[in-house]
Structure formats: C-alpha cells, structure tokens
C-alpha cells in the first residue's frame, strides 16, 4: 500500500502576466496549475543547486591553485579565428 507524500502549500504573489502564462500552459498541457508550478519550481531549484555546486568546485580549484593564466586564455581565444589555432590552455 503506497503512502501519500507529505505536501505543504506555499503562497507567492506573481505578476498577472506570469499567472496568465501559467494558466495557458496548464490548459495546453492539460495539467493543473499546481503541477505546472511544481515542475517550474523544481527545475529552478535543481538549476540553482547545480550552479552553487559548480561555483564551489571552481572556488576550490582557485584555492588549490588550479588556474589558467589569463594571457594564455586570451592568446588561445585570439588564435581561434586564425589558420592555426593554439591548443586549449591547461
């Protein structure tokens, strides 16, 4: 016997135009507005958590000295439009 997941309501005031877009999307997908908002919120939180993870990873690289010299990156970028691009700096 499956148990229902616990839920909690969250109230948010959104611009009328955004609410209307949610209404239209719900109608088009034949889903509830609640479902649309849960999908959107879940995707946004996943995105922000990944961005935070990548930022922390990058900061750890900087702290450990794993960086690439700006001039090397600039020279590589400048070479991309030439006949013989430089290898990716490492």
Backbone as XML, in Angstrom:
<?xml version="1.0"?>
<chain id="A" units="angstrom">
  <residue number="1" name="UNK">
    <atom name="N" x="0.837" y="-1.175" z="0.000"/>
    <atom name="CA" x="0.000" y="0.000" z="0.000"/>
    <atom name="C" x="0.885" y="1.242" z="0.000"/>
  </residue>
  <residue number="2" name="UNK">
    <atom name="N" x="0.728" y="2.094" z="-0.996"/>
    <atom name="CA" x="1.558" y="3.283" z="-1.129"/>
    <atom name="C" x="1.079" y="4.369" z="-0.175"/>
  </residue>
  <residue number="3" name="UNK">
    <atom name="N" x="2.037" y="5.093" z="0.366"/>
    <atom name="CA" x="1.679" y="6.209" z="1.232"/>
    <atom name="C" x="1.821" y="7.496" z="0.449"/>
  </residue>
  <residue number="4" name="UNK">
    <atom name="N" x="0.925" y="8.427" z="0.739"/>
    <atom name="CA" x="0.952" y="9.712" z="0.038"/>
    <atom name="C" x="2.114" y="10.555" z="0.556"/>
  </residue>
  <residue number="5" name="UNK">
    <atom name="N" x="2.767" y="11.234" z="-0.349"/>
    <atom name="CA" x="3.855" y="12.126" z="0.037"/>
    <atom name="C" x="3.295" y="13.320" z="0.788"/>
  </residue>
  <residue number="6" name="UNK">
    <atom name="N" x="4.014" y="13.748" z="1.804"/>
    <atom name="CA" x="3.582" y="14.935" z="2.534"/>
    <atom name="C" x="3.784" y="16.158" z="1.651"/>
  </residue>
  <residue number="7" name="UNK">
    <atom name="N" x="2.864" y="17.080" z="1.731"/>
    <atom name="CA" x="2.973" y="18.311" z="0.954"/>
    <atom name="C" x="2.725" y="19.503" z="1.869"/>
  </residue>
  <residue number="8" name="UNK">
    <atom name="N" x="3.065" y="20.656" z="1.374"/>
    <atom name="CA" x="2.849" y="21.905" z="2.088"/>
    <atom name="C" x="2.573" y="22.979" z="1.062"/>
  </residue>
  <residue number="9" name="UNK">
    <atom name="N" x="1.627" y="23.834" z="1.340"/>
    <atom name="CA" x="1.297" y="24.927" z="0.424"/>
    <atom name="C" x="2.259" y="26.084" z="0.611"/>
  </residue>
  <residue number="10" name="UNK">
    <atom name="N" x="2.606" y="26.702" z="-0.494"/>
    <atom name="CA" x="3.425" y="27.916" z="-0.496"/>
    <atom name="C" x="2.657" y="28.951" z="-1.308"/>
  </residue>
  <residue number="11" name="UNK">
    <atom name="N" x="2.519" y="30.123" z="-0.767"/>
    <atom name="CA" x="1.814" y="31.182" z="-1.471"/>
    <atom name="C" x="2.822" y="32.182" z="-2.011"/>
  </residue>
  <residue number="12" name="UNK">
    <atom name="N" x="2.625" y="32.575" z="-3.248"/>
    <atom name="CA" x="3.513" y="33.570" z="-3.856"/>
    <atom name="C" x="2.679" y="34.500" z="-4.724"/>
  </residue>
  <residue number="13" name="UNK">
    <atom name="N" x="2.934" y="35.771" z="-4.602"/>
    <atom name="CA" x="2.285" y="36.742" z="-5.475"/>
    <atom name="C" x="3.143" y="36.880" z="-6.718"/>
  </residue>
  <residue number="14" name="UNK">
    <atom name="N" x="2.525" y="36.706" z="-7.871"/>
    <atom name="CA" x="3.242" y="36.810" z="-9.138"/>
    <atom name="C" x="2.534" y="37.847" z="-10.010"/>
  </residue>
  <residue number="15" name="UNK">
    <atom name="N" x="3.259" y="38.440" z="-10.934"/>
    <atom name="CA" x="2.623" y="39.384" z="-11.857"/>
    <atom name="C" x="1.496" y="38.700" z="-12.631"/>
  </residue>
  <residue number="16" name="UNK">
    <atom name="N" x="0.460" y="39.454" z="-12.922"/>
    <atom name="CA" x="-0.708" y="38.921" z="-13.627"/>
    <atom name="C" x="-0.291" y="38.255" z="-14.927"/>
  </residue>
  <residue number="17" name="UNK">
    <atom name="N" x="0.624" y="38.863" z="-15.663"/>
    <atom name="CA" x="1.049" y="38.295" z="-16.946"/>
    <atom name="C" x="1.670" y="36.909" z="-16.759"/>
  </residue>
  <residue number="18" name="UNK">
    <atom name="N" x="2.452" y="36.716" z="-15.704"/>
    <atom name="CA" x="3.044" y="35.407" z="-15.442"/>
    <atom name="C" x="1.963" y="34.404" z="-15.055"/>
  </residue>
  <residue number="19" name="UNK">
    <atom name="N" x="1.016" y="34.807" z="-14.245"/>
    <atom name="CA" x="-0.087" y="33.925" z="-13.859"/>
    <atom name="C" x="-0.891" y="33.498" z="-15.088"/>
  </residue>
  <residue number="20" name="UNK">
    <atom name="N" x="-1.095" y="34.427" z="-16.000"/>
    <atom name="CA" x="-1.826" y="34.103" z="-17.229"/>
    <atom name="C" x="-1.051" y="33.110" z="-18.084"/>
  </residue>
  <residue number="21" name="UNK">
    <atom name="N" x="0.260" y="33.240" z="-18.097"/>
    <atom name="CA" x="1.085" y="32.296" z="-18.849"/>
    <atom name="C" x="1.007" y="30.903" z="-18.227"/>
  </residue>
  <residue number="22" name="UNK">
    <atom name="N" x="0.969" y="30.840" z="-16.891"/>
    <atom name="CA" x="0.798" y="29.552" z="-16.212"/>
    <atom name="C" x="-0.548" y="28.953" z="-16.590"/>
  </residue>
  <residue number="23" name="UNK">
    <atom name="N" x="-1.589" y="29.776" z="-16.584"/>
    <atom name="CA" x="-2.926" y="29.304" z="-16.974"/>
    <atom name="C" x="-2.903" y="28.708" z="-18.380"/>
  </residue>
  <residue number="24" name="UNK">
    <atom name="N" x="-2.287" y="29.416" z="-19.310"/>
    <atom name="CA" x="-2.228" y="28.946" z="-20.693"/>
    <atom name="C" x="-1.439" y="27.645" z="-20.817"/>
  </residue>
  <residue number="25" name="UNK">
    <atom name="N" x="-0.333" y="27.562" z="-20.100"/>
    <atom name="CA" x="0.487" y="26.350" z="-20.156"/>
    <atom name="C" x="-0.273" y="25.173" z="-19.570"/>
  </residue>
  <residue number="26" name="UNK">
    <atom name="N" x="-0.960" y="25.390" z="-18.477"/>
    <atom name="CA" x="-1.746" y="24.320" z="-17.860"/>
    <atom name="C" x="-2.820" y="23.827" z="-18.818"/>
  </residue>
  <residue number="27" name="UNK">
    <atom name="N" x="-3.470" y="24.751" z="-19.487"/>
    <atom name="CA" x="-4.502" y="24.377" z="-20.451"/>
    <atom name="C" x="-3.901" y="23.612" z="-21.627"/>
  </residue>
  <residue number="28" name="UNK">
    <atom name="N" x="-2.793" y="24.114" z="-22.150"/>
    <atom name="CA" x="-2.161" y="23.475" z="-23.307"/>
    <atom name="C" x="-1.691" y="22.065" z="-22.987"/>
  </residue>
  <residue number="29" name="UNK">
    <atom name="N" x="-1.129" y="21.881" z="-21.781"/>
    <atom name="CA" x="-0.597" y="20.570" z="-21.397"/>
    <atom name="C" x="-1.647" y="19.684" z="-20.726"/>
  </residue>
  <residue number="30" name="UNK">
    <atom name="N" x="-2.834" y="20.247" z="-20.530"/>
    <atom name="CA" x="-3.906" y="19.526" z="-19.835"/>
    <atom name="C" x="-3.437" y="19.028" z="-18.477"/>
  </residue>
  <residue number="31" name="UNK">
    <atom name="N" x="-2.811" y="19.937" z="-17.752"/>
    <atom name="CA" x="-2.311" y="19.686" z="-16.401"/>
    <atom name="C" x="-2.846" y="20.789" z="-15.496"/>
  </residue>
  <residue number="32" name="UNK">
    <atom name="N" x="-2.759" y="20.558" z="-14.209"/>
    <atom name="CA" x="-3.210" y="21.585" z="-13.267"/>
    <atom name="C" x="-2.154" y="22.690" z="-13.155"/>
  </residue>
  <residue number="33" name="UNK">
    <atom name="N" x="-2.611" y="23.862" z="-12.732"/>
    <atom name="CA" x="-1.663" y="24.958" z="-12.491"/>
    <atom name="C" x="-0.691" y="24.550" z="-11.388"/>
  </residue>
  <residue number="34" name="UNK">
    <atom name="N" x="-1.187" y="23.808" z="-10.409"/>
    <atom name="CA" x="-0.343" y="23.316" z="-9.330"/>
    <atom name="C" x="0.804" y="22.476" z="-9.886"/>
  </residue>
  <residue number="35" name="UNK">
    <atom name="N" x="0.507" y="21.590" z="-10.844"/>
    <atom name="CA" x="1.525" y="20.737" z="-11.445"/>
    <atom name="C" x="2.559" y="21.592" z="-12.186"/>
  </residue>
  <residue number="36" name="UNK">
    <atom name="N" x="2.083" y="22.585" z="-12.942"/>
    <atom name="CA" x="2.988" y="23.467" z="-13.694"/>
    <atom name="C" x="3.944" y="24.184" z="-12.740"/>
  </residue>
  <residue number="37" name="UNK">
    <atom name="N" x="3.415" y="24.738" z="-11.675"/>
    <atom name="CA" x="4.243" y="25.487" z="-10.727"/>
    <atom name="C" x="5.233" y="24.556" z="-10.039"/>
  </residue>
  <residue number="38" name="UNK">
    <atom name="N" x="4.803" y="23.344" z="-9.660"/>
    <atom name="CA" x="5.740" y="22.397" z="-9.032"/>
    <atom name="C" x="6.873" y="22.032" z="-9.981"/>
  </residue>
  <residue number="39" name="UNK">
    <atom name="N" x="6.549" y="21.808" z="-11.259"/>
    <atom name="CA" x="7.594" y="21.479" z="-12.236"/>
    <atom name="C" x="8.585" y="22.625" z="-12.394"/>
  </residue>
  <residue number="40" name="UNK">
    <atom name="N" x="8.057" y="23.831" z="-12.510"/>
    <atom name="CA" x="8.909" y="25.007" z="-12.704"/>
    <atom name="C" x="9.792" y="25.246" z="-11.484"/>
  </residue>
  <residue number="41" name="UNK">
    <atom name="N" x="9.215" y="25.153" z="-10.303"/>
    <atom name="CA" x="9.976" y="25.391" z="-9.080"/>
    <atom name="C" x="11.048" y="24.331" z="-8.890"/>
  </residue>
  <residue number="42" name="UNK">
    <atom name="N" x="10.705" y="23.096" z="-9.167"/>
    <atom name="CA" x="11.671" y="22.010" z="-9.040"/>
    <atom name="C" x="12.839" y="22.197" z="-10.006"/>
  </residue>
  <residue number="43" name="UNK">
    <atom name="N" x="12.536" y="22.558" z="-11.252"/>
    <atom name="CA" x="13.596" y="22.772" z="-12.249"/>
    <atom name="C" x="14.486" y="23.943" z="-11.851"/>
  </residue>
  <residue number="44" name="UNK">
    <atom name="N" x="13.887" y="25.015" z="-11.333"/>
    <atom name="CA" x="14.675" y="26.188" z="-10.934"/>
    <atom name="C" x="15.592" y="25.849" z="-9.763"/>
  </residue>
  <residue number="45" name="UNK">
    <atom name="N" x="15.051" y="25.131" z="-8.770"/>
    <atom name="CA" x="15.872" y="24.760" z="-7.613"/>
    <atom name="C" x="17.001" y="23.835" z="-8.039"/>
  </residue>
  <residue number="46" name="UNK">
    <atom name="N" x="16.726" y="22.862" z="-8.900"/>
    <atom name="CA" x="17.781" y="21.980" z="-9.417"/>
    <atom name="C" x="18.873" y="22.800" z="-10.096"/>
  </residue>
  <residue number="47" name="UNK">
    <atom name="N" x="18.472" y="23.775" z="-10.916"/>
    <atom name="CA" x="19.421" y="24.631" z="-11.626"/>
    <atom name="C" x="20.280" y="25.429" z="-10.645"/>
  </residue>
  <residue number="48" name="UNK">
    <atom name="N" x="19.652" y="26.029" z="-9.656"/>
    <atom name="CA" x="20.391" y="26.837" z="-8.681"/>
    <atom name="C" x="21.325" y="25.978" z="-7.839"/>
  </residue>
  <residue number="49" name="UNK">
    <atom name="N" x="20.900" y="24.778" z="-7.459"/>
    <atom name="CA" x="21.777" y="23.886" z="-6.702"/>
    <atom name="C" x="22.987" y="23.471" z="-7.532"/>
  </residue>
  <residue number="50" name="UNK">
    <atom name="N" x="22.780" y="23.209" z="-8.809"/>
    <atom name="CA" x="23.908" y="22.851" z="-9.683"/>
    <atom name="C" x="24.841" y="24.044" z="-9.857"/>
  </residue>
  <residue number="51" name="UNK">
    <atom name="N" x="24.274" y="25.234" z="-9.995"/>
    <atom name="CA" x="25.117" y="26.423" z="-10.131"/>
    <atom name="C" x="25.960" y="26.641" z="-8.878"/>
  </residue>
  <residue number="52" name="UNK">
    <atom name="N" x="25.354" y="26.420" z="-7.713"/>
    <atom name="CA" x="26.092" y="26.545" z="-6.459"/>
    <atom name="C" x="27.196" y="25.501" z="-6.378"/>
  </residue>
  <residue number="53" name="UNK">
    <atom name="N" x="26.887" y="24.268" z="-6.770"/>
    <atom name="CA" x="27.894" y="23.201" z="-6.752"/>
    <atom name="C" x="29.072" y="23.541" z="-7.653"/>
  </residue>
  <residue number="54" name="UNK">
    <atom name="N" x="28.774" y="24.008" z="-8.863"/>
    <atom name="CA" x="29.843" y="24.359" z="-9.797"/>
    <atom name="C" x="30.669" y="25.541" z="-9.298"/>
  </residue>
  <residue number="55" name="UNK">
    <atom name="N" x="30.010" y="26.503" z="-8.669"/>
    <atom name="CA" x="30.729" y="27.656" z="-8.106"/>
    <atom name="C" x="31.671" y="27.196" z="-7.002"/>
  </residue>
  <residue number="56" name="UNK">
    <atom name="N" x="31.194" y="26.334" z="-6.105"/>
    <atom name="CA" x="32.034" y="25.827" z="-5.022"/>
    <atom name="C" x="33.214" y="25.026" z="-5.581"/>
  </residue>
  <residue number="57" name="UNK">
    <atom name="N" x="32.955" y="24.249" z="-6.624"/>
    <atom name="CA" x="34.018" y="23.472" z="-7.267"/>
    <atom name="C" x="35.067" y="24.413" z="-7.876"/>
  </residue>
  <residue number="58" name="UNK">
    <atom name="N" x="34.611" y="25.460" z="-8.527"/>
    <atom name="CA" x="35.540" y="26.424" z="-9.133"/>
    <atom name="C" x="36.355" y="27.145" z="-8.067"/>
  </residue>
  <residue number="59" name="UNK">
    <atom name="N" x="35.712" y="27.534" z="-6.981"/>
    <atom name="CA" x="36.443" y="28.210" z="-5.899"/>
    <atom name="C" x="37.481" y="27.283" z="-5.270"/>
  </residue>
  <residue number="60" name="UNK">
    <atom name="N" x="37.149" y="26.005" z="-5.157"/>
    <atom name="CA" x="38.122" y="25.035" z="-4.630"/>
    <atom name="C" x="39.315" y="24.920" z="-5.574"/>
  </residue>
  <residue number="61" name="UNK">
    <atom name="N" x="39.062" y="24.959" z="-6.883"/>
    <atom name="CA" x="40.159" y="24.931" z="-7.858"/>
    <atom name="C" x="41.056" y="26.154" z="-7.689"/>
  </residue>
  <residue number="62" name="UNK">
    <atom name="N" x="40.461" y="27.306" z="-7.505"/>
    <atom name="CA" x="41.246" y="28.526" z="-7.308"/>
    <atom name="C" x="42.072" y="28.414" z="-6.036"/>
  </residue>
  <residue number="63" name="UNK">
    <atom name="N" x="41.437" y="27.975" z="-4.942"/>
    <atom name="CA" x="42.160" y="27.827" z="-3.676"/>
    <atom name="C" x="43.321" y="26.852" z="-3.794"/>
  </residue>
  <residue number="64" name="UNK">
    <atom name="N" x="43.160" y="25.826" z="-4.645"/>
    <atom name="CA" x="44.219" y="24.828" z="-4.822"/>
    <atom name="C" x="45.242" y="25.241" z="-5.875"/>
  </residue>
  <residue number="65" name="UNK">
    <atom name="N" x="45.048" y="26.416" z="-6.485"/>
    <atom name="CA" x="45.992" y="26.891" z="-7.488"/>
    <atom name="C" x="45.783" y="26.294" z="-8.863"/>
  </residue>
  <residue number="66" name="UNK">
    <atom name="N" x="44.653" y="25.641" z="-9.072"/>
    <atom name="CA" x="44.359" y="25.066" z="-10.390"/>
    <atom name="C" x="43.680" y="26.126" z="-11.247"/>
  </residue>
  <residue number="67" name="UNK">
    <atom name="N" x="44.504" y="27.015" z="-11.788"/>
    <atom name="CA" x="44.002" y="28.118" z="-12.610"/>
    <atom name="C" x="44.815" y="28.201" z="-13.891"/>
  </residue>
  <residue number="68" name="UNK">
    <atom name="N" x="44.277" y="28.915" z="-14.856"/>
    <atom name="CA" x="44.972" y="29.108" z="-16.126"/>
    <atom name="C" x="45.228" y="30.599" z="-16.281"/>
  </residue>
  <residue number="69" name="UNK">
    <atom name="N" x="46.414" y="30.931" z="-16.665"/>
    <atom name="CA" x="46.841" y="32.312" z="-16.845"/>
    <atom name="C" x="45.942" y="33.026" z="-17.854"/>
  </residue>
  <residue number="70" name="UNK">
    <atom name="N" x="45.504" y="34.222" z="-17.501"/>
    <atom name="CA" x="44.601" y="34.983" z="-18.364"/>
    <atom name="C" x="45.211" y="35.233" z="-19.749"/>
  </residue>
  <residue number="71" name="UNK">
    <atom name="N" x="46.479" y="35.576" z="-19.799"/>
    <atom name="CA" x="47.120" y="35.839" z="-21.085"/>
    <atom name="C" x="47.114" y="34.594" z="-21.976"/>
  </residue>
  <residue number="72" name="UNK">
    <atom name="N" x="47.274" y="33.405" z="-21.374"/>
    <atom name="CA" x="47.251" y="32.165" z="-22.156"/>
    <atom name="C" x="45.855" y="31.935" z="-22.731"/>
  </residue>
  <residue number="73" name="UNK">
    <atom name="N" x="44.837" y="32.214" z="-21.952"/>
    <atom name="CA" x="43.465" y="32.050" z="-22.432"/>
    <atom name="C" x="43.177" y="33.062" z="-23.539"/>
  </residue>
  <residue number="74" name="UNK">
    <atom name="N" x="43.618" y="34.294" z="-23.345"/>
    <atom name="CA" x="43.388" y="35.336" z="-24.350"/>
    <atom name="C" x="44.099" y="35.005" z="-25.661"/>
  </residue>
  <residue number="75" name="UNK">
    <atom name="N" x="45.336" y="34.528" z="-25.572"/>
    <atom name="CA" x="46.081" y="34.151" z="-26.779"/>
    <atom name="C" x="45.378" y="33.004" z="-27.496"/>
  </residue>
  <residue number="76" name="UNK">
    <atom name="N" x="44.888" y="32.024" z="-26.733"/>
    <atom name="CA" x="44.162" y="30.904" z="-27.323"/>
    <atom name="C" x="42.889" y="31.393" z="-28.011"/>
  </residue>
  <residue number="77" name="UNK">
    <atom name="N" x="42.107" y="32.245" z="-27.332"/>
    <atom name="CA" x="40.861" y="32.758" z="-27.906"/>
    <atom name="C" x="41.147" y="33.554" z="-29.176"/>
  </residue>
  <residue number="78" name="UNK">
    <atom name="N" x="42.171" y="34.374" z="-29.132"/>
    <atom name="CA" x="42.530" y="35.161" z="-30.319"/>
    <atom name="C" x="42.955" y="34.268" z="-31.483"/>
  </residue>
  <residue number="79" name="UNK">
    <atom name="N" x="43.540" y="33.120" z="-31.174"/>
    <atom name="CA" x="44.031" y="32.239" z="-32.235"/>
    <atom name="C" x="42.908" y="31.448" z="-32.911"/>
  </residue>
  <residue number="80" name="UNK">
    <atom name="N" x="41.736" y="31.407" z="-32.324"/>
    <atom name="CA" x="40.654" y="30.586" z="-32.866"/>
    <atom name="C" x="40.204" y="31.034" z="-34.252"/>
  </residue>
  <residue number="81" name="UNK">
    <atom name="N" x="40.376" y="32.304" z="-34.546"/>
    <atom name="CA" x="39.959" y="32.803" z="-35.861"/>
    <atom name="C" x="41.114" y="32.795" z="-36.874"/>
  </residue>
  <residue number="82" name="UNK">
    <atom name="N" x="42.205" y="32.137" z="-36.548"/>
    <atom name="CA" x="43.356" y="32.086" z="-37.444"/>
    <atom name="C" x="43.430" y="30.720" z="-38.124"/>
  </residue>
  <residue number="83" name="UNK">
    <atom name="N" x="44.368" y="30.614" z="-39.050"/>
    <atom name="CA" x="44.571" y="29.349" z="-39.769"/>
    <atom name="C" x="45.133" y="28.245" z="-38.865"/>
  </residue>
  <residue number="84" name="UNK">
    <atom name="N" x="45.847" y="28.645" z="-37.821"/>
    <atom name="CA" x="46.452" y="27.629" z="-36.918"/>
    <atom name="C" x="46.159" y="27.986" z="-35.457"/>
  </residue>
  <residue number="85" name="UNK">
    <atom name="N" x="44.961" y="27.603" z="-34.973"/>
    <atom name="CA" x="44.623" y="27.892" z="-33.582"/>
    <atom name="C" x="45.538" y="27.163" z="-32.601"/>
  </residue>
  <residue number="86" name="UNK">
    <atom name="N" x="45.783" y="27.796" z="-31.494"/>
    <atom name="CA" x="46.613" y="27.212" z="-30.447"/>
    <atom name="C" x="45.837" y="26.102" z="-29.742"/>
  </residue>
  <residue number="87" name="UNK">
    <atom name="N" x="46.534" y="25.173" z="-29.100"/>
    <atom name="CA" x="45.840" y="24.157" z="-28.312"/>
    <atom name="C" x="45.189" y="24.805" z="-27.082"/>
  </residue>
  <residue number="88" name="UNK">
    <atom name="N" x="44.163" y="24.168" z="-26.579"/>
    <atom name="CA" x="43.463" y="24.685" z="-25.391"/>
    <atom name="C" x="44.464" y="24.752" z="-24.233"/>
  </residue>
  <residue number="89" name="UNK">
    <atom name="N" x="44.545" y="25.911" z="-23.583"/>
    <atom name="CA" x="45.491" y="26.028" z="-22.461"/>
    <atom name="C" x="45.081" y="25.131" z="-21.293"/>
  </residue>
  <residue number="90" name="UNK">
    <atom name="N" x="46.057" y="24.579" z="-20.623"/>
    <atom name="CA" x="45.787" y="23.686" z="-19.463"/>
    <atom name="C" x="46.609" y="24.104" z="-18.288"/>
  </residue>
</chain>
